[in-house]
Amino acid sequence: MGIDKDHIQSQSETGEKAPIDQVEERVEAEMKKLKGEAKKHVADGLQDDELAHEGERLVAEAERELKQKENQSD
């Protein structure tokens, strides 16, 4: 049994992302979430409300991106 070259489709033809690209997007969202959490902790120590709000915004944005990635993979 051989490979029928007439029935091969590339990822670009199917519109499917390569697994490495899918992982990269998830890692970027996870890093954004960690950065936001770190800013919140620093802001708590410095009692800086503005920095705390920025950290909360980053965490919320990252969580939305992660949920979006999970929904795309389903």
C-alpha positions as CSV (number, residue, x, y, z in Angstrom):
1,M,0.0,0.0,0.0
2,G,1.5,3.3,-1.1
3,I,0.7,6.9,-0.7
4,D,-1.6,8.3,-3.3
5,K,0.0,11.7,-4.1
6,D,-3.2,12.9,-5.7
7,H,-5.1,12.8,-2.4
8,I,-2.5,14.5,-0.2
9,Q,-3.6,17.9,1.3
10,S,-1.3,20.3,3.0
11,Q,-2.1,22.2,6.2
12,S,-2.3,25.4,4.2
13,E,-4.9,23.9,1.9
14,T,-7.1,22.7,4.8
15,G,-6.6,25.9,6.9
16,E,-5.3,23.8,9.8
17,K,-2.6,25.3,12.0
18,A,0.6,23.4,12.6
19,P,0.7,21.9,16.2
20,I,3.8,24.0,17.0
21,D,1.8,27.2,16.2
22,Q,-1.1,26.1,18.4
23,V,1.3,25.5,21.3
24,E,3.1,28.8,20.8
25,E,-0.2,30.7,21.0
26,R,-1.1,28.9,24.3
27,V,2.3,29.6,25.7
28,E,2.1,33.3,24.9
29,A,-1.3,33.5,26.7
30,E,0.1,31.6,29.7
31,M,3.1,34.0,29.9
32,K,0.8,37.0,29.7
33,K,-1.3,35.6,32.6
34,L,1.9,35.0,34.7
35,K,3.1,38.5,33.9
36,G,-0.3,39.9,35.1
37,E,-0.2,37.9,38.3
38,A,3.4,39.1,39.0
39,K,2.3,42.7,38.5
40,K,-0.6,42.2,40.9
41,H,1.8,40.8,43.5
42,V,4.3,43.7,43.1
43,A,1.5,46.2,43.2
44,D,0.2,44.7,46.4
45,G,3.7,45.1,47.9
46,L,4.1,48.7,46.7
47,Q,0.4,49.5,47.3
48,D,0.1,50.7,43.7
49,D,-3.5,50.6,42.6
50,E,-2.7,51.4,38.9
51,L,-0.2,48.6,38.6
52,A,-2.7,46.2,40.3
53,H,-5.4,47.1,37.8
54,E,-2.9,46.6,34.9
55,G,-2.1,43.2,36.3
56,E,-5.7,42.2,36.7
57,R,-6.4,43.4,33.1
58,L,-3.5,41.2,31.8
59,V,-4.7,38.1,33.7
60,A,-8.3,38.6,32.5
61,E,-7.1,39.1,28.9
62,A,-4.9,36.0,29.0
63,E,-7.7,33.9,30.5
64,R,-10.0,34.9,27.6
65,E,-7.3,34.0,25.1
66,L,-6.8,30.6,26.7
67,K,-10.6,29.9,26.7
68,Q,-10.7,30.9,23.1
69,K,-7.8,28.6,22.2
70,E,-9.5,25.7,24.1
71,N,-12.7,26.3,22.1
72,Q,-10.9,26.3,18.8
73,S,-9.2,23.0,19.6
74,D,-12.6,21.3,20.3
